[in-house]
């Protein structure tokens, strides 16, 4: 089964003055005049930061597809309630206005929401030095930068200090803005020899994975590169991209913060089938951990076709190659099997159990759907409209057991 690895042309949403350029703002600097548009739930469709002068402003960069971002929203909404009229939180996302509108319909908010996309989003990333979200920027009442951090560090006590004009000291989040981090850290050319490189975590970069499955370069199907992945994630990758629902960790309790690693593996042309076995071999040689695949009885969801004939069948001329574009909130699959849809539901963490397509038909389908992850039951309703159901059961599942 092909595994999904979710490691989440409208008018520009942000208008920047020409003075802003691409420079990163240091702590204490005055923020250039910015106008945000569209603002989806404010009194006006555009917002200038100058309009908020006299209030403390929190710019919360987030995405509807980002679990920690969504989890932080209630906390930020509570702060907005406590400091109404004195603090204004603006949630800025590269989601489309339509997607944000659906989010707000399901989860109304007292924050202001702005959609910022394309080159405008790139400019914001450079100015506020962020690559990963959630990312929280705090401006004092005079429009100066006083914090670049994460939402959990922003508290009522901190906001009281800023409102009083006192200095604060929060953990500083400053990401590395590399155009292509993997290519920068692990440079390679078509002439590069087979290799295995492993390094400690790279601070300031998010977790990234590149597997080159359809790359037209010399690396197709024979290279994988990873940044800032946990040991468990590396083992899941080595055993075929298993989801975290198929891990049985029997090791002593790990520390609260797992060590992260970066690696690059390249095998010789003609040896593509050795890629994952080589990764398993290299991990086993470096870590005191034994990993085995073992069938274990597990609670699962069965993806079943309740209404045959509803799904559009793919053309037989398409062969066995499938094309999938997936995210939290949408699935665009052409020439896919039900097993691939089950893999999407599990790999993206949309349900809390392994998902199996029991007795899947060999037929292939063109399956496109959208849903609202934040709206209870919307995924199940969407699947039902396609003639699909998820039923709980118990089945033997091949689990990756770590000892």
N, C-alpha and C positions, 0 to 999 in steps of 0.2 A: 504494500500500500504506500502510495506517495504521501509523505508526511509534510504538513504545514508547520513552519517554524516562525511563530509570530514574535520574535524577539524585537509601539502598536504598528473656469475662465470667466472668474467674475471680475468686476471692477476692483482695483486695489483697495483693500480695506483701510489702509493707513496712509495719510498724506504727511510727508515730512518736509520741513523747510530745507533749503539748499545748504544752510549752515551746518546741518547735522553731520553730513558726510558718513564715514564708516568708523569713526574713532570710538573706542570703548570708554565709557564714562568711569572715572575713578570715584571713590568714596568722597562725598562732600561736594561733588560737582553739581552745577545747575543743569537740570534736564532741559534740552531744547524744547521749544513749543511744538507740541504734537497734537494732531487732530485725528481722532479715531472715527471711522465710519465703515460699515454701518454699525450703529449701536442699536441693539434689538429691543431693549426694554427700558429705555430712558425716555425723558420728556422730549428729546430731539434726536433725529437720526444720526447726527454727528456730535462729537464731544471734543472740545479742546481742553488740554490740561490746564491752560490758563484760566478756564472757567472754574476750576477747582482750587485755585489759589486761596489760601487761608484754611484749607482742610489738609489733613494728612491723607496722602493718596497711596493706595496699595494696588500695584499692577500685578495681577496673578496670571501668569502664563500657564496654560493648561490645555487639555484636549478631552473630548468626550470619550475617546478611545483609551485614555490613560487611567488605569485603576486607582493609583494613589492620588491622582488629581481629583477624580470624582469623590473619593473618600474624604478629601480635605474640604469640600464645599460646605458641609454643615458647620464646620468650625469657623470658616470665614463668614458665613451668614450670621452666625451668632455674634461675632465681633462687630459686624455691620449694625446689628440691632443695638448692641451696647453703646456704640459710638455714633449713632445716627446724627447727621448734621455736622459732625466734627471729623469723621473719617469716611472716605469713599473707596470701596473696593471695586476695581474694574477687572473683570475676568476676560482675558484676551486669548483667543483660540484661532488656529488655522482651519477649523471646521467651517464648512459653508454656512452662510446665514440660514439656509433651509434646515440644515442639521441642528444648529443651535436653537432654532425656533421649535423644532420637535422636542428637543431636550427640555426647554423651558415649559412647554405644554405639559410634560410629564412631571417635571420638578420645578415648579415656580420658585423664583429666587428674588431676594432683595438686593442682589449685586447687579451692577451694570455689566452687560455682556456685549463684547465687540468681536467681529470677525475680521481677522487680519491674515492675508494670504499672499503668496507669490513673493515678488521682490520686496514688498513692504515688510513681510515677516522676516525676510533675510536681513533687512536693515535693522529691525528691532533686535534680532539675535546678536548682531555685531555691537550695537550700542550698549546693550545690557549683558553682554558676554554670557549667553546661555545657549546650550545645545539640547539639553534634556529638560523635560518638565516632570513634575511641577517646579516652577521657578517663581520666587516671590521678590518683588522689588518694592521698597518702601521709600516714599518721598516725603520730606517734612512739609510744613505749611508754606514754606517759601519756595518749594519746588526743587530742593536739593536732595541728592541721593544719599540716604542714610543706611540702607541695608540692601543686600542682594543675597537671598537666603532661600529657605524652603518653608512651606506654610506651617509646619509643626512648630517652628521656632517663633512664630508671630503670636504673641499672647496679649491679653488685656493689659497686663503690667507693662509690657514693652510699648504698647500704643500710648499709655498714659505718660511714659517718659518722653516719647516723641512729641506729644501734644504740649508737654511742659517745656519743650525746648532743650531737654537734656540729651546728652550723647548716649547712644546704645552700642552694644557690642554683640552682634549675633554671628553665628557661624557663617562664614563667607562662602557663597557658592559661585565659583567662577569657572566656567567650562572652557575647554580648549576648542577653539573654533577652526578646526582643520577641515579643509574642503573634502578630503577623503581620508579619514583617520586610518583605516586599514591599509591603504596603499602607502601612507606615510610611515607607519610603524613597521610594516612588513613589505618593503619594496620588492618587486619581482618582475622579471621579463620572461619572454618566451625561451630565453637561453638559460634560465635559472635551473640549477640541478635539483633533484629530489632532496627534500629537507624536512626536518621537524624542528621548529623553534618554539620555545616557551619562555614567557616573561611574566613578572609580577603585574599586578593591576596598573592601569594607566589612569591616574586621577584626572578628573575634569572631562572624562568621556563616558558616555553611556555604554550599556551592553550592546554589542553588535555581533552579527554573524553573517558571513558570506560563504555560500557553498558552490557558486558558479555552475548551477545545473544546466543552464541554457546559454552560458557565456560563449560568445563567438571567438574568444581569444584562445590562446594555447592552453588555458587552464580548465577547459570544460570537463567537468565530472572528475577532475583529478586533484582538486585543491579545496581546502576549506580554511577559513581564517576567522578568528574569534577574538573579541576584546571584552574584558571584564565579565567573564562568565564564571559562575561558581563551579566547584568540582562536580556537584550533582548534575548541573546543566551540561557539562562536558561529557559525562558518562551517558546521559540521555542522548546526546548527539552521537556518541560513538556506537550506540546500539540502535541507530536508525531514526533518531529524532522522536523518541517516545515523549509523550506528554508527562507532566508531573503527576498526573493521576495514576500512572503505571509504575510508580516508584514505591518500593517497600524498603525503607531505610532502617536497618537493624544495627547501625553503628551506635556507639554511645552518643548521648545527646550532643549535637554540635553546638558551637558557640552561637550567641545571638546574631553575630555578624560574620557570615561566611567569608573565607578568603576567596578573592577573585583572581582569575588568571587570564592571560592573553596567549594565543598560540597561532601558529601557521603551519599547515601540513601540505606538502606537495609531493605527489608520487609521479613516477615516470609515465610517459605516454605508453599506452598499452596495458598499464597496470591499474586502470581506474577501479576495478573491482577490489583492489587492495586498500583503498582509501580508509574505509571505516575499520577493517581489521588492523591496519597499521596504527590508527588512532587508539584502539583498544590496547594494543601492544605497548605503545609509548606511555599511556596512562598507567598501565599495570606496573611498568618498570620504575615509575616515579612515586607512586603513592601506595601506602600500606592499606589497600582497600581491595576487597574481592567482590567482583560483580558477576552475577549469573542471571540468566533468563529462566524463570520458573513459572509454570502454570499454577495459579492460585485461584480458588473460588472468590469471586468479588461481586458486590452489588454493582449493577451496570444499568445503563439505559439502552434499550433496543430501538434503533431507528427502523421503523417499519412503514410499508406502503399500505395505507388504509384505503386509498381510492385509486386503484390502478387506472391509468389512462389520463390522469390529470397532468402529469409531468410531460413536457415536450421531449420526445425521443430525438436524440442526435442523429445526424446523417451517418449512414454506414461508411460513407467515403472518408469520414474523419479519422478512421482507424482507431488506435488505442491511445493516442496522445490527447491529454486533457489540458485545458487552460483555465487557471483559477486566479482571480483577484479577490482577496478577502480582507476584511477588517472587522473590528467590533461594530456591528450595525449593518453590514452588507456582505453578500456573497454573490459573486459573478462567476459561475462555473459553466464552461462549455465542454461538452463531450465527457462529462464526469460520471462516475459510478456513485451509488448510494454510500459505498464504503468511504469515498472521498468526502462526502458531505458529513458523514459521522466523524471523520477525522477532524474536520473543521470545527465542529461543535465541541469536541473534546480539547483540541490543541489550543483553541482560543479561550479556554476556561469558561465557556458559556454555560456549562452545566457542571455539577460537582462530582460526577462519576465518569468512569470510562464509558464510551459510546461505541456500540457495535451495530453493524448492519447485518442482522441475523438472516442467514440464507439469502444473501443479496443476489438479485437477478443480474445476469451478465450484461444487461442492457446499459447503454449510456444515455445521459440526458443533458439538456441545456437547462440549468437550474439557476435562476436569478431571483434574489429576494433582498428586501431591506426590512429592518425592524429596529425598535428602540430598546437597547439593552437596559436602560434605566426605567423602563415601563414594565411593571410586573405582568408576566404572562404573555407579553407581546411576541416573543420568539415562538412560543408554542402555538399561538394563534396564526402566526405567519406560516409555520410548517403545516398546520392543519389546512390552510388555504391551498397548499401545494399537494394535499392528499397524503401528508406524512405525519406520523405520530412518534412520540417518545414514550416507551413503556418501561417501568422499572422491572428488573428481573435479577437473577443471580446466575452467573456463568463463569466458567474457568477463563481467566485472563492471563496472558503471558506478562508477568511482572518482572521488572528489573530489580533484583534483590541486592542491596548493598550491605556488606558485612565488614 
